[in-house]
Amino acid sequence: MSRLLLSAAHKSSGKTTISVGLCAALSLRGLAVQTFKKGPDYIDPMWLSQASGRDCFNLDPYLMTPEQMTRCFTRYAGQADISIVEGNKGLYDGLALDGSNSNAALAQLLDLPVVLVLDARGMTRGIAPLILGYQAFDSRIHIVGVILNQLGGARHESKLRAVIEHYTDVPVLGAIAHDPRLAVAERHLGLMPNHELDDAAQRVRAMGELIAAQVDVPRVLRLAADATALPSPPPQEISAIVSRLPTQPRVRIGLVRDKAFGFYYPDDLLALEQAGTEIVLIDTLRDAALPAVDGLIIGGGFPEMFMPELQANTSMRSSVQNAIEADLPVYAECGGLMYLARTLRWKDRVCDMVGALPVDAVMHERPVGRGYVELQTTAEAPWPRRTDAAPQTLRGHEFHYSSLENLAPELKFAYRVLRGHGVDGQRDGIVYRNVLASYAHLRSGAGSAWTEQFVTFVRARKIAAKQKGATVMRTVQVNGAPVVTDVEGYLKNLDDWSEDFARAQAEAESLELTEAHWQVIAFLRAYFEEHRVQAQVRAMIWHFAKTWGPEHGNNHYLHTLFPIGGPQKQGNRLAGLLKTKGEH
């Protein structure tokens, strides 16, 4: 099982560029290259996948056990000619004092030969004690070579080679001159994702050709092949993973993947499929509306970079909002959460988003939440929803420059934050109807079981809706035309509301509308338009006590006006709003 770990002395040494270029060079030789990335990351794996033509899998010591990392590595490495693991930060860097979650610990776990990428700018003789120190710090780590990066020219290269050859036994596998063609555009969250660039494939091919010309690729292959054999996963385990067929009814789940949103772990997508999901790709920038789906997933990304385009696609925003109000199960992470907000503000610009959540997202110059998170589920978590279930502890990560403002006071949260920032340092996972939207990124089988739980929730909702069948539908004649409602009279399409509908529905309920009724209806619609949630009775009392005075601005009078379920049920129905969950 040929394999290598590409690491560095410190971050920003150029290891991602060299890793991508090396993988591209190996692929150009016709080799099947399997890539891995250490730690929580989406963007570097996107580029590694572009270079290899295969999904890149993350190996994360905080979210995964050693056994999980070993199974993940052997499962996919065993199907390739060579595996390249790109580290994060420096070889010995990590959260733990004992280095148990460092790149070096991963190299020891998987017996990975290590190639160090060294940023050689400004260095000559001092590079020798750096290499010797890295060798001596942990003798269990096998450093098989170095690649010198950012060289100033041929003279600089020859000096460094002479020093390394004289003082160390570590071979120089490559010497990379400074070249803008090896640079990948960066911005506030790191590298620009490859799917935003129309010429990503050409860039990666050029990087592969440049690296192949400056790195001794045949020697790299020999060193990788010298790695000791690792035990292969049992055949039955591979069979169970690859060919397991779901016994439950399949569900269609929309997955937003476009230039604005694209942060997904490939093993999460595989887990969704293995749980019985047909994944339907959705483009929020180009598609006019959601397709027919049973659930929706909106991952992280860079919505702030596409604010005008997202705002301009009003039909898609309305489609998502209407689907949410019709109780479509939705899971959103970070950028997806921002998309569901009322507005998104960055610098001097404010753009309308979906408006399903009563919050406004604001971008900042510095990170608001960054690093690993630990969460505990609350009773509000929509899945799994079991009244007797004990709170679950989840692990994930976050990296966001945005915060939320103008939160509706009645918002519910699925998570209590034990570590990290989330929405406000204490809570994360906004719950609205069947939506769960959080800043935390979760990974199924690595700190959470979100894919299985979400699919189970979606399937249960689909089965329940199917069992209701046609009984949930009825029509009201409005000016001679049928308007579809559910069996209780709530609109199925919120855009169908009109004053004539309110009159027709009131007549069906034997209610004569007065000026007071119309004032309540107007208040309910205005409140929902502003907050994206239905007004609670106490909000109505507070408003109408000021408008009508205490004699009529009270709970008793409001229920007198709307005798069939009160203002929060009958009032919302006549106002064309969907049924609230809870108080009726």
HUHUNOR-V797508 format. One record per residue. N is the residue number from 1. RES is the residue in one letter. OMEGA is omega as a letter, one per 20 degrees, with the letter a starting at -180 (NA if undefined). Layout:
# HUHUNOR-V797508
n={N:N}
res={RES:RES}
omega={OMEGA:OMEGA}
This chain:
# HUHUNOR-V797508
n={1:2:3:4:5:6:7:8:9:10:11:12:13:14:15:16:17:18:19:20:21:22:23:24:25:26:27:28:29:30:31:32:33:34:35:36:37:38:39:40:41:42:43:44:45:46:47:48:49:50:51:52:53:54:55:56:57:58:59:60:61:62:63:64:65:66:67:68:69:70:71:72:73:74:75:76:77:78:79:80:81:82:83:84:85:86:87:88:89:90:91:92:93:94:95:96:97:98:99:100:101:102:103:104:105:106:107:108:109:110:111:112:113:114:115:116:117:118:119:120:121:122:123:124:125:126:127:128:129:130:131:132:133:134:135:136:137:138:139:140:141:142:143:144:145:146:147:148:149:150:151:152:153:154:155:156:157:158:159:160:161:162:163:164:165:166:167:168:169:170:171:172:173:174:175:176:177:178:179:180:181:182:183:184:185:186:187:188:189:190:191:192:193:194:195:196:197:198:199:200:201:202:203:204:205:206:207:208:209:210:211:212:213:214:215:216:217:218:219:220:221:222:223:224:225:226:227:228:229:230:231:232:233:234:235:236:237:238:239:240:241:242:243:244:245:246:247:248:249:250:251:252:253:254:255:256:257:258:259:260:261:262:263:264:265:266:267:268:269:270:271:272:273:274:275:276:277:278:279:280:281:282:283:284:285:286:287:288:289:290:291:292:293:294:295:296:297:298:299:300:301:302:303:304:305:306:307:308:309:310:311:312:313:314:315:316:317:318:319:320:321:322:323:324:325:326:327:328:329:330:331:332:333:334:335:336:337:338:339:340:341:342:343:344:345:346:347:348:349:350:351:352:353:354:355:356:357:358:359:360:361:362:363:364:365:366:367:368:369:370:371:372:373:374:375:376:377:378:379:380:381:382:383:384:385:386:387:388:389:390:391:392:393:394:395:396:397:398:399:400:401:402:403:404:405:406:407:408:409:410:411:412:413:414:415:416:417:418:419:420:421:422:423:424:425:426:427:428:429:430:431:432:433:434:435:436:437:438:439:440:441:442:443:444:445:446:447:448:449:450:451:452:453:454:455:456:457:458:459:460:461:462:463:464:465:466:467:468:469:470:471:472:473:474:475:476:477:478:479:480:481:482:483:484:485:486:487:488:489:490:491:492:493:494:495:496:497:498:499:500:501:502:503:504:505:506:507:508:509:510:511:512:513:514:515:516:517:518:519:520:521:522:523:524:525:526:527:528:529:530:531:532:533:534:535:536:537:538:539:540:541:542:543:544:545:546:547:548:549:550:551:552:553:554:555:556:557:558:559:560:561:562:563:564:565:566:567:568:569:570:571:572:573:574:575:576:577:578:579:580:581:582:583:584}
res={M:S:R:L:L:L:S:A:A:H:K:S:S:G:K:T:T:I:S:V:G:L:C:A:A:L:S:L:R:G:L:A:V:Q:T:F:K:K:G:P:D:Y:I:D:P:M:W:L:S:Q:A:S:G:R:D:C:F:N:L:D:P:Y:L:M:T:P:E:Q:M:T:R:C:F:T:R:Y:A:G:Q:A:D:I:S:I:V:E:G:N:K:G:L:Y:D:G:L:A:L:D:G:S:N:S:N:A:A:L:A:Q:L:L:D:L:P:V:V:L:V:L:D:A:R:G:M:T:R:G:I:A:P:L:I:L:G:Y:Q:A:F:D:S:R:I:H:I:V:G:V:I:L:N:Q:L:G:G:A:R:H:E:S:K:L:R:A:V:I:E:H:Y:T:D:V:P:V:L:G:A:I:A:H:D:P:R:L:A:V:A:E:R:H:L:G:L:M:P:N:H:E:L:D:D:A:A:Q:R:V:R:A:M:G:E:L:I:A:A:Q:V:D:V:P:R:V:L:R:L:A:A:D:A:T:A:L:P:S:P:P:P:Q:E:I:S:A:I:V:S:R:L:P:T:Q:P:R:V:R:I:G:L:V:R:D:K:A:F:G:F:Y:Y:P:D:D:L:L:A:L:E:Q:A:G:T:E:I:V:L:I:D:T:L:R:D:A:A:L:P:A:V:D:G:L:I:I:G:G:G:F:P:E:M:F:M:P:E:L:Q:A:N:T:S:M:R:S:S:V:Q:N:A:I:E:A:D:L:P:V:Y:A:E:C:G:G:L:M:Y:L:A:R:T:L:R:W:K:D:R:V:C:D:M:V:G:A:L:P:V:D:A:V:M:H:E:R:P:V:G:R:G:Y:V:E:L:Q:T:T:A:E:A:P:W:P:R:R:T:D:A:A:P:Q:T:L:R:G:H:E:F:H:Y:S:S:L:E:N:L:A:P:E:L:K:F:A:Y:R:V:L:R:G:H:G:V:D:G:Q:R:D:G:I:V:Y:R:N:V:L:A:S:Y:A:H:L:R:S:G:A:G:S:A:W:T:E:Q:F:V:T:F:V:R:A:R:K:I:A:A:K:Q:K:G:A:T:V:M:R:T:V:Q:V:N:G:A:P:V:V:T:D:V:E:G:Y:L:K:N:L:D:D:W:S:E:D:F:A:R:A:Q:A:E:A:E:S:L:E:L:T:E:A:H:W:Q:V:I:A:F:L:R:A:Y:F:E:E:H:R:V:Q:A:Q:V:R:A:M:I:W:H:F:A:K:T:W:G:P:E:H:G:N:N:H:Y:L:H:T:L:F:P:I:G:G:P:Q:K:Q:G:N:R:L:A:G:L:L:K:T:K:G:E:H}
omega={a:a:r:r:r:a:a:r:a:r:r:r:a:a:r:r:a:r:r:a:r:r:r:r:r:r:r:r:r:a:r:a:r:a:r:r:r:r:a:a:r:a:r:r:r:r:r:r:r:a:a:a:r:r:r:a:a:r:a:a:r:a:a:r:r:r:r:r:a:r:r:a:a:a:a:r:a:a:a:r:a:r:r:r:r:r:r:a:a:a:a:a:r:a:a:r:a:r:a:r:a:r:r:r:r:r:r:a:a:a:a:r:a:r:a:r:a:r:a:r:r:a:r:a:a:a:a:r:r:a:a:r:r:r:a:a:r:a:r:a:a:r:a:r:r:r:a:a:r:r:a:a:a:r:r:a:a:r:a:r:a:r:a:r:a:a:a:r:a:a:r:a:a:r:a:r:r:a:a:r:r:a:r:a:r:r:a:r:r:a:r:r:a:a:r:a:a:a:a:a:r:r:a:r:r:r:r:r:r:r:r:a:a:r:r:a:r:r:r:r:r:r:r:a:a:a:a:a:r:r:r:r:r:a:a:r:r:a:a:a:a:a:a:a:r:r:r:r:r:r:r:r:r:r:a:r:a:a:a:a:a:a:r:r:a:r:r:r:r:r:r:a:a:r:r:a:r:a:a:a:a:r:a:r:a:a:a:a:r:r:r:a:r:r:a:r:r:a:r:a:a:r:a:r:a:a:a:a:r:r:a:a:a:a:r:r:r:r:r:a:a:r:r:r:r:r:r:r:a:r:a:r:r:r:r:r:a:a:a:a:r:a:r:a:r:a:a:a:r:r:r:r:a:r:r:a:a:r:r:a:a:r:r:a:a:r:r:r:a:r:a:r:r:a:r:a:r:r:a:a:a:r:i:a:r:a:a:a:r:r:r:r:a:r:r:r:r:r:a:r:a:r:a:r:r:r:r:a:a:a:r:a:a:a:r:a:r:r:a:a:a:a:a:a:a:a:r:r:r:r:r:a:r:r:r:a:a:r:a:r:r:r:a:a:r:a:r:r:a:a:r:a:r:r:r:r:r:a:r:r:a:a:r:r:a:a:r:r:a:a:a:a:r:r:r:r:r:a:r:a:r:r:a:r:r:a:a:r:r:a:r:r:a:a:r:a:r:r:r:r:r:r:a:r:r:r:r:r:r:r:r:a:r:r:r:r:a:r:r:r:r:r:a:a:r:r:a:r:a:a:a:r:r:a:r:a:a:r:r:a:a:a:a:r:r:a:a:a:a:a:r:r:a:a:a:a:r:r:r:r:a:a:a:r:r:a:a:r:a:r:r:r:a:r:r:r:a:a:r:r:r:a:r:NA}
